[in-house]
């Protein structure tokens, strides 16, 4: 379960970092990516626990 959370944050955080490098936005997209990855990881864990 922790793997889903860590993997989600890693993948979406990396995607946000790439967007930051592309747009030179100063880390905002990385933060958004980390939050979205954490939300997605929690969502997947909760969904698997309720099935």
CHARMM-style PDB file with segment names, atoms N, HN, CA, C and O in Angstrom:
ATOM      1  N   UNK     1       0.821  -1.198   0.000  1.00  0.00      PROA
ATOM      2  CA  UNK     1       0.000   0.000   0.000  1.00  0.00      PROA
ATOM      3  C   UNK     1       0.868   1.267   0.000  1.00  0.00      PROA
ATOM      4  O   UNK     1       0.558   2.249  -0.674  1.00  0.00      PROA
ATOM      5  N   UNK     2       1.941   1.220   0.756  1.00  0.00      PROA
ATOM      6  HN  UNK     2       2.193   0.422   1.304  1.00  0.00      PROA
ATOM      7  CA  UNK     2       2.832   2.381   0.785  1.00  0.00      PROA
ATOM      8  C   UNK     2       3.464   2.563  -0.587  1.00  0.00      PROA
ATOM      9  O   UNK     2       3.770   3.684  -0.994  1.00  0.00      PROA
ATOM     10  N   UNK     3       3.658   1.462  -1.294  1.00  0.00      PROA
ATOM     11  HN  UNK     3       3.410   0.552  -0.963  1.00  0.00      PROA
ATOM     12  CA  UNK     3       4.249   1.534  -2.620  1.00  0.00      PROA
ATOM     13  C   UNK     3       3.416   2.349  -3.588  1.00  0.00      PROA
ATOM     14  O   UNK     3       3.961   3.088  -4.408  1.00  0.00      PROA
ATOM     15  N   UNK     4       2.089   2.221  -3.499  1.00  0.00      PROA
ATOM     16  HN  UNK     4       1.646   1.621  -2.833  1.00  0.00      PROA
ATOM     17  CA  UNK     4       1.210   3.012  -4.360  1.00  0.00      PROA
ATOM     18  C   UNK     4       1.375   4.504  -4.086  1.00  0.00      PROA
ATOM     19  O   UNK     4       1.426   5.316  -5.009  1.00  0.00      PROA
ATOM     20  N   UNK     5       1.456   4.842  -2.826  1.00  0.00      PROA
ATOM     21  HN  UNK     5       1.414   4.182  -2.076  1.00  0.00      PROA
ATOM     22  CA  UNK     5       1.595   6.246  -2.446  1.00  0.00      PROA
ATOM     23  C   UNK     5       2.946   6.801  -2.905  1.00  0.00      PROA
ATOM     24  O   UNK     5       3.017   7.888  -3.478  1.00  0.00      PROA
ATOM     25  N   UNK     6       4.007   6.048  -2.648  1.00  0.00      PROA
ATOM     26  HN  UNK     6       3.949   5.165  -2.183  1.00  0.00      PROA
ATOM     27  CA  UNK     6       5.340   6.504  -3.033  1.00  0.00      PROA
ATOM     28  C   UNK     6       5.478   6.570  -4.555  1.00  0.00      PROA
ATOM     29  O   UNK     6       6.021   7.534  -5.096  1.00  0.00      PROA
ATOM     30  N   UNK     7       4.981   5.539  -5.235  1.00  0.00      PROA
ATOM     31  HN  UNK     7       4.541   4.756  -4.795  1.00  0.00      PROA
ATOM     32  CA  UNK     7       5.080   5.511  -6.697  1.00  0.00      PROA
ATOM     33  C   UNK     7       4.277   6.650  -7.322  1.00  0.00      PROA
ATOM     34  O   UNK     7       4.740   7.291  -8.267  1.00  0.00      PROA
ATOM     35  N   UNK     8       3.087   6.902  -6.805  1.00  0.00      PROA
ATOM     36  HN  UNK     8       2.711   6.382  -6.038  1.00  0.00      PROA
ATOM     37  CA  UNK     8       2.274   7.997  -7.332  1.00  0.00      PROA
ATOM     38  C   UNK     8       2.965   9.331  -7.169  1.00  0.00      PROA
ATOM     39  O   UNK     8       2.987  10.145  -8.093  1.00  0.00      PROA
ATOM     40  N   UNK     9       3.532   9.557  -5.990  1.00  0.00      PROA
ATOM     41  HN  UNK     9       3.514   8.896  -5.240  1.00  0.00      PROA
ATOM     42  CA  UNK     9       4.231  10.816  -5.747  1.00  0.00      PROA
ATOM     43  C   UNK     9       5.484  10.920  -6.614  1.00  0.00      PROA
ATOM     44  O   UNK     9       5.814  12.001  -7.101  1.00  0.00      PROA
ATOM     45  N   UNK    10       6.182   9.801  -6.807  1.00  0.00      PROA
ATOM     46  HN  UNK    10       5.914   8.923  -6.411  1.00  0.00      PROA
ATOM     47  CA  UNK    10       7.401   9.833  -7.618  1.00  0.00      PROA
ATOM     48  C   UNK    10       7.090  10.120  -9.081  1.00  0.00      PROA
ATOM     49  O   UNK    10       7.743  10.953  -9.709  1.00  0.00      PROA
ATOM     50  N   UNK    11       6.099   9.434  -9.616  1.00  0.00      PROA
ATOM     51  HN  UNK    11       5.568   8.757  -9.106  1.00  0.00      PROA
ATOM     52  CA  UNK    11       5.769   9.602 -11.040  1.00  0.00      PROA
ATOM     53  C   UNK    11       5.215  10.996 -11.316  1.00  0.00      PROA
ATOM     54  O   UNK    11       5.673  11.678 -12.232  1.00  0.00      PROA
ATOM     55  N   UNK    12       4.237  11.415 -10.532  1.00  0.00      PROA
ATOM     56  HN  UNK    12       3.865  10.861  -9.788  1.00  0.00      PROA
ATOM     57  CA  UNK    12       3.619  12.716 -10.780  1.00  0.00      PROA
ATOM     58  C   UNK    12       4.530  13.861 -10.360  1.00  0.00      PROA
ATOM     59  O   UNK    12       4.492  14.936 -10.958  1.00  0.00      PROA
ATOM     60  N   UNK    13       5.348  13.639  -9.337  1.00  0.00      PROA
ATOM     61  HN  UNK    13       5.379  12.766  -8.851  1.00  0.00      PROA
ATOM     62  CA  UNK    13       6.330  14.652  -8.967  1.00  0.00      PROA
ATOM     63  C   UNK    13       7.370  14.840 -10.061  1.00  0.00      PROA
ATOM     64  O   UNK    13       7.773  15.966 -10.354  1.00  0.00      PROA
ATOM     65  N   UNK    14       7.805  13.733 -10.667  1.00  0.00      PROA
ATOM     66  HN  UNK    14       7.478  12.819 -10.429  1.00  0.00      PROA
ATOM     67  CA  UNK    14       8.750  13.814 -11.770  1.00  0.00      PROA
ATOM     68  C   UNK    14       8.119  14.517 -12.976  1.00  0.00      PROA
ATOM     69  O   UNK    14       8.765  15.333 -13.634  1.00  0.00      PROA
ATOM     70  N   UNK    15       6.864  14.197 -13.257  1.00  0.00      PROA
ATOM     71  HN  UNK    15       6.340  13.534 -12.722  1.00  0.00      PROA
ATOM     72  CA  UNK    15       6.168  14.862 -14.364  1.00  0.00      PROA
ATOM     73  C   UNK    15       6.062  16.366 -14.091  1.00  0.00      PROA
ATOM     74  O   UNK    15       6.252  17.178 -14.996  1.00  0.00      PROA
ATOM     75  N   UNK    16       5.761  16.731 -12.854  1.00  0.00      PROA
ATOM     76  HN  UNK    16       5.607  16.071 -12.119  1.00  0.00      PROA
ATOM     77  CA  UNK    16       5.711  18.145 -12.488  1.00  0.00      PROA
ATOM     78  C   UNK    16       7.070  18.811 -12.608  1.00  0.00      PROA
ATOM     79  O   UNK    16       7.164  19.964 -13.030  1.00  0.00      PROA
ATOM     80  N   UNK    17       8.120  18.095 -12.239  1.00  0.00      PROA
ATOM     81  HN  UNK    17       8.044  17.159 -11.897  1.00  0.00      PROA
ATOM     82  CA  UNK    17       9.474  18.631 -12.373  1.00  0.00      PROA
ATOM     83  C   UNK    17       9.809  18.892 -13.837  1.00  0.00      PROA
ATOM     84  O   UNK    17      10.420  19.909 -14.169  1.00  0.00      PROA
ATOM     85  N   UNK    18       9.405  17.967 -14.715  1.00  0.00      PROA
ATOM     86  HN  UNK    18       8.909  17.142 -14.446  1.00  0.00      PROA
ATOM     87  CA  UNK    18       9.641  18.173 -16.147  1.00  0.00      PROA
ATOM     88  C   UNK    18       8.901  19.410 -16.654  1.00  0.00      PROA
ATOM     89  O   UNK    18       9.447  20.192 -17.432  1.00  0.00      PROA
ATOM     90  N   UNK    19       7.658  19.582 -16.208  1.00  0.00      PROA
ATOM     91  HN  UNK    19       7.214  18.947 -15.575  1.00  0.00      PROA
ATOM     92  CA  UNK    19       6.891  20.766 -16.602  1.00  0.00      PROA
ATOM     93  C   UNK    19       7.565  22.027 -16.068  1.00  0.00      PROA
ATOM     94  O   UNK    19       7.627  23.041 -16.763  1.00  0.00      PROA
ATOM     95  N   UNK    20       8.071  21.966 -14.828  1.00  0.00      PROA
ATOM     96  HN  UNK    20       8.021  21.142 -14.264  1.00  0.00      PROA
ATOM     97  CA  UNK    20       8.797  23.115 -14.268  1.00  0.00      PROA
ATOM     98  C   UNK    20      10.019  23.472 -15.103  1.00  0.00      PROA
ATOM     99  O   UNK    20      10.275  24.647 -15.363  1.00  0.00      PROA
ATOM    100  N   UNK    21      10.757  22.479 -15.515  1.00  0.00      PROA
ATOM    101  HN  UNK    21      10.548  21.524 -15.304  1.00  0.00      PROA
ATOM    102  CA  UNK    21      11.941  22.750 -16.337  1.00  0.00      PROA
ATOM    103  C   UNK    21      11.549  23.333 -17.684  1.00  0.00      PROA
ATOM    104  O   UNK    21      12.238  24.202 -18.219  1.00  0.00      PROA
ATOM    105  N   UNK    22      10.433  22.849 -18.230  1.00  0.00      PROA
ATOM    106  HN  UNK    22       9.874  22.143 -17.795  1.00  0.00      PROA
ATOM    107  CA  UNK    22       9.969  23.307 -19.539  1.00  0.00      PROA
ATOM    108  C   UNK    22       9.458  24.744 -19.471  1.00  0.00      PROA
ATOM    109  O   UNK    22       9.780  25.562 -20.332  1.00  0.00      PROA
ATOM    110  N   UNK    23       8.656  25.053 -18.436  1.00  0.00      PROA
ATOM    111  HN  UNK    23       8.395  24.388 -17.736  1.00  0.00      PROA
ATOM    112  CA  UNK    23       8.038  26.374 -18.316  1.00  0.00      PROA
ATOM    113  C   UNK    23       8.811  27.327 -17.405  1.00  0.00      PROA
ATOM    114  O   UNK    23       8.488  28.513 -17.337  1.00  0.00      PROA
ATOM    115  N   UNK    24       9.816  26.826 -16.715  1.00  0.00      PROA
ATOM    116  HN  UNK    24      10.078  25.863 -16.771  1.00  0.00      PROA
ATOM    117  CA  UNK    24      10.589  27.613 -15.761  1.00  0.00      PROA
ATOM    118  C   UNK    24       9.667  28.302 -14.751  1.00  0.00      PROA
ATOM    119  O   UNK    24       9.713  29.518 -14.568  1.00  0.00      PROA
ATOM    120  N   UNK    25       8.824  27.482 -14.097  1.00  0.00      PROA
ATOM    121  HN  UNK    25       8.787  26.494 -14.245  1.00  0.00      PROA
ATOM    122  CA  UNK    25       7.811  28.029 -13.196  1.00  0.00      PROA
ATOM    123  C   UNK    25       8.226  28.014 -11.725  1.00  0.00      PROA
ATOM    124  O   UNK    25       7.408  28.339 -10.864  1.00  0.00      PROA
ATOM    125  N   UNK    26       9.436  27.659 -11.418  1.00  0.00      PROA
ATOM    126  HN  UNK    26      10.100  27.395 -12.117  1.00  0.00      PROA
ATOM    127  CA  UNK    26       9.938  27.804 -10.058  1.00  0.00      PROA
ATOM    128  C   UNK    26       9.466  26.781  -9.050  1.00  0.00      PROA
ATOM    129  O   UNK    26       9.446  27.084  -7.856  1.00  0.00      PROA
ATOM    130  N   UNK    27       9.092  25.609  -9.458  1.00  0.00      PROA
ATOM    131  HN  UNK    27       9.109  25.364 -10.427  1.00  0.00      PROA
ATOM    132  CA  UNK    27       8.718  24.551  -8.520  1.00  0.00      PROA
ATOM    133  C   UNK    27       7.240  24.390  -8.275  1.00  0.00      PROA
ATOM    134  O   UNK    27       6.849  23.482  -7.541  1.00  0.00      PROA
ATOM    135  N   UNK    28       6.412  25.211  -8.841  1.00  0.00      PROA
ATOM    136  HN  UNK    28       6.729  25.948  -9.436  1.00  0.00      PROA
ATOM    137  CA  UNK    28       4.967  25.128  -8.604  1.00  0.00      PROA
ATOM    138  C   UNK    28       4.397  23.834  -9.174  1.00  0.00      PROA
ATOM    139  O   UNK    28       3.604  23.163  -8.514  1.00  0.00      PROA
ATOM    140  N   UNK    29       4.792  23.482 -10.382  1.00  0.00      PROA
ATOM    141  HN  UNK    29       5.436  24.028 -10.918  1.00  0.00      PROA
ATOM    142  CA  UNK    29       4.266  22.267 -11.008  1.00  0.00      PROA
ATOM    143  C   UNK    29       4.744  21.018 -10.269  1.00  0.00      PROA
ATOM    144  O   UNK    29       4.020  20.025 -10.207  1.00  0.00      PROA
ATOM    145  N   UNK    30       5.946  21.057  -9.713  1.00  0.00      PROA
ATOM    146  HN  UNK    30       6.534  21.864  -9.763  1.00  0.00      PROA
ATOM    147  CA  UNK    30       6.434  19.915  -8.936  1.00  0.00      PROA
ATOM    148  C   UNK    30       5.571  19.712  -7.700  1.00  0.00      PROA
ATOM    149  O   UNK    30       5.204  18.582  -7.377  1.00  0.00      PROA
ATOM    150  N   UNK    31       5.249  20.783  -7.015  1.00  0.00      PROA
ATOM    151  HN  UNK    31       5.547  21.701  -7.277  1.00  0.00      PROA
ATOM    152  CA  UNK    31       4.369  20.688  -5.847  1.00  0.00      PROA
ATOM    153  C   UNK    31       2.996  20.176  -6.203  1.00  0.00      PROA
ATOM    154  O   UNK    31       2.435  19.337  -5.499  1.00  0.00      PROA
ATOM    155  N   UNK    32       2.458  20.675  -7.287  1.00  0.00      PROA
ATOM    156  HN  UNK    32       2.915  21.357  -7.859  1.00  0.00      PROA
ATOM    157  CA  UNK    32       1.138  20.205  -7.731  1.00  0.00      PROA
ATOM    158  C   UNK    32       1.206  18.725  -8.090  1.00  0.00      PROA
ATOM    159  O   UNK    32       0.301  17.960  -7.753  1.00  0.00      PROA
ATOM    160  N   UNK    33       2.283  18.316  -8.777  1.00  0.00      PROA
ATOM    161  HN  UNK    33       3.018  18.937  -9.051  1.00  0.00      PROA
ATOM    162  CA  UNK    33       2.451  16.913  -9.133  1.00  0.00      PROA
ATOM    163  C   UNK    33       2.552  16.011  -7.916  1.00  0.00      PROA
ATOM    164  O   UNK    33       1.981  14.921  -7.900  1.00  0.00      PROA
ATOM    165  N   UNK    34       3.274  16.458  -6.897  1.00  0.00      PROA
ATOM    166  HN  UNK    34       3.738  17.344  -6.910  1.00  0.00      PROA
ATOM    167  CA  UNK    34       3.389  15.668  -5.668  1.00  0.00      PROA
ATOM    168  C   UNK    34       2.049  15.519  -4.964  1.00  0.00      PROA
ATOM    169  O   UNK    34       1.716  14.441  -4.473  1.00  0.00      PROA
ATOM    170  N   UNK    35       1.284  16.599  -4.914  1.00  0.00      PROA
ATOM    171  HN  UNK    35       1.555  17.475  -5.313  1.00  0.00      PROA
ATOM    172  CA  UNK    35      -0.035  16.544  -4.275  1.00  0.00      PROA
ATOM    173  C   UNK    35      -0.969  15.633  -5.055  1.00  0.00      PROA
ATOM    174  O   UNK    35      -1.681  14.822  -4.463  1.00  0.00      PROA
ATOM    175  N   UNK    36      -0.974  15.759  -6.383  1.00  0.00      PROA
ATOM    176  HN  UNK    36      -0.396  16.418  -6.864  1.00  0.00      PROA
ATOM    177  CA  UNK    36      -1.817  14.886  -7.197  1.00  0.00      PROA
ATOM    178  C   UNK    36      -1.400  13.427  -7.067  1.00  0.00      PROA
ATOM    179  O   UNK    36      -2.255  12.543  -7.008  1.00  0.00      PROA
ATOM    180  N   UNK    37      -0.092  13.164  -7.021  1.00  0.00      PROA
ATOM    181  HN  UNK    37       0.602  13.883  -7.069  1.00  0.00      PROA
ATOM    182  CA  UNK    37       0.391  11.797  -6.845  1.00  0.00      PROA
ATOM    183  C   UNK    37      -0.014  11.215  -5.500  1.00  0.00      PROA
ATOM    184  O   UNK    37      -0.396  10.048  -5.418  1.00  0.00      PROA
ATOM    185  N   UNK    38       0.065  12.017  -4.450  1.00  0.00      PROA
ATOM    186  HN  UNK    38       0.375  12.965  -4.517  1.00  0.00      PROA
ATOM    187  CA  UNK    38      -0.353  11.551  -3.127  1.00  0.00      PROA
ATOM    188  C   UNK    38      -1.846  11.270  -3.106  1.00  0.00      PROA
ATOM    189  O   UNK    38      -2.287  10.254  -2.568  1.00  0.00      PROA
ATOM    190  N   UNK    39      -2.624  12.174  -3.693  1.00  0.00      PROA
ATOM    191  HN  UNK    39      -2.266  13.000  -4.130  1.00  0.00      PROA
ATOM    192  CA  UNK    39      -4.068  11.960  -3.754  1.00  0.00      PROA
ATOM    193  C   UNK    39      -4.398  10.697  -4.530  1.00  0.00      PROA
ATOM    194  O   UNK    39      -5.236   9.899  -4.108  1.00  0.00      PROA
ATOM    195  N   UNK    40      -3.735  10.519  -5.668  1.00  0.00      PROA
ATOM    196  HN  UNK    40      -3.055  11.167  -6.011  1.00  0.00      PROA
ATOM    197  CA  UNK    40      -3.980   9.324  -6.479  1.00  0.00      PROA
ATOM    198  C   UNK    40      -3.594   8.047  -5.750  1.00  0.00      PROA
ATOM    199  O   UNK    40      -4.311   7.050  -5.830  1.00  0.00      PROA
ATOM    200  N   UNK    41      -2.472   8.062  -5.041  1.00  0.00      PROA
ATOM    201  HN  UNK    41      -1.889   8.872  -4.976  1.00  0.00      PROA
ATOM    202  CA  UNK    41      -2.057   6.892  -4.275  1.00  0.00      PROA
ATOM    203  C   UNK    41      -3.040   6.546  -3.173  1.00  0.00      PROA
ATOM    204  O   UNK    41      -3.377   5.377  -2.984  1.00  0.00      PROA
ATOM    205  N   UNK    42      -3.505   7.553  -2.444  1.00  0.00      PROA
ATOM    206  HN  UNK    42      -3.231   8.502  -2.598  1.00  0.00      PROA
ATOM    207  CA  UNK    42      -4.498   7.316  -1.395  1.00  0.00      PROA
ATOM    208  C   UNK    42      -5.799   6.806  -2.001  1.00  0.00      PROA
ATOM    209  O   UNK    42      -6.433   5.910  -1.442  1.00  0.00      PROA
ATOM    210  N   UNK    43      -6.200   7.364  -3.131  1.00  0.00      PROA
ATOM    211  HN  UNK    43      -5.685   8.091  -3.584  1.00  0.00      PROA
ATOM    212  CA  UNK    43      -7.417   6.928  -3.803  1.00  0.00      PROA
ATOM    213  C   UNK    43      -7.335   5.455  -4.185  1.00  0.00      PROA
ATOM    214  O   UNK    43      -8.285   4.703  -3.970  1.00  0.00      PROA
ATOM    215  N   UNK    44      -6.203   5.040  -4.751  1.00  0.00      PROA
ATOM    216  HN  UNK    44      -5.431   5.651  -4.926  1.00  0.00      PROA
ATOM    217  CA  UNK    44      -6.042   3.644  -5.156  1.00  0.00      PROA
ATOM    218  C   UNK    44      -6.057   2.719  -3.941  1.00  0.00      PROA
ATOM    219  O   UNK    44      -6.672   1.654  -3.984  1.00  0.00      PROA
ATOM    220  N   UNK    45      -5.389   3.113  -2.864  1.00  0.00      PROA
ATOM    221  HN  UNK    45      -4.889   3.978  -2.829  1.00  0.00      PROA
ATOM    222  CA  UNK    45      -5.353   2.295  -1.660  1.00  0.00      PROA
ATOM    223  C   UNK    45      -6.751   2.158  -1.072  1.00  0.00      PROA
ATOM    224  O   UNK    45      -7.159   1.056  -0.706  1.00  0.00      PROA
ATOM    225  N   UNK    46      -7.483   3.246  -0.976  1.00  0.00      PROA
ATOM    226  HN  UNK    46      -7.152   4.142  -1.273  1.00  0.00      PROA
ATOM    227  CA  UNK    46      -8.836   3.193  -0.417  1.00  0.00      PROA
ATOM    228  C   UNK    46      -9.731   2.344  -1.305  1.00  0.00      PROA
ATOM    229  O   UNK    46     -10.543   1.566  -0.805  1.00  0.00      PROA
ATOM    230  N   UNK    47      -9.592   2.484  -2.591  1.00  0.00      PROA
ATOM    231  HN  UNK    47      -8.932   3.117  -2.996  1.00  0.00      PROA
ATOM    232  CA  UNK    47     -10.422   1.706  -3.521  1.00  0.00      PROA
ATOM    233  C   UNK    47     -10.132   0.221  -3.413  1.00  0.00      PROA
ATOM    234  O   UNK    47     -11.056  -0.589  -3.478  1.00  0.00      PROA
ATOM    235  N   UNK    48      -8.886  -0.152  -3.253  1.00  0.00      PROA
ATOM    236  HN  UNK    48      -8.135   0.507  -3.201  1.00  0.00      PROA
ATOM    237  CA  UNK    48      -8.533  -1.576  -3.106  1.00  0.00      PROA
ATOM    238  C   UNK    48      -8.984  -2.115  -1.757  1.00  0.00      PROA
ATOM    239  O   UNK    48      -9.353  -3.286  -1.660  1.00  0.00      PROA
ATOM    240  N   UNK    49      -8.965  -1.300  -0.726  1.00  0.00      PROA
ATOM    241  HN  UNK    49      -8.666  -0.349  -0.804  1.00  0.00      PROA
ATOM    242  CA  UNK    49      -9.381  -1.755   0.604  1.00  0.00      PROA
ATOM    243  C   UNK    49     -10.887  -1.976   0.693  1.00  0.00      PROA
ATOM    244  O   UNK    49     -11.343  -2.808   1.477  1.00  0.00      PROA
ATOM    245  N   UNK    50     -11.656  -1.247  -0.094  1.00  0.00      PROA
ATOM    246  HN  UNK    50     -11.285  -0.571  -0.731  1.00  0.00      PROA
ATOM    247  CA  UNK    50     -13.107  -1.367  -0.009  1.00  0.00      PROA
ATOM    248  C   UNK    50     -13.674  -2.436  -0.929  1.00  0.00      PROA
ATOM    249  O   UNK    50     -14.862  -2.746  -0.850  1.00  0.00      PROA
ATOM    250  N   UNK    51     -12.851  -3.004  -1.799  1.00  0.00      PROA
ATOM    251  HN  UNK    51     -11.885  -2.752  -1.864  1.00  0.00      PROA
ATOM    252  CA  UNK    51     -13.368  -4.037  -2.705  1.00  0.00      PROA
ATOM    253  C   UNK    51     -13.245  -5.394  -2.113  1.00  0.00      PROA
ATOM    254  OT1 UNK    51     -13.633  -6.379  -2.742  1.00  0.00      PROA
TER     255      UNK     51
END
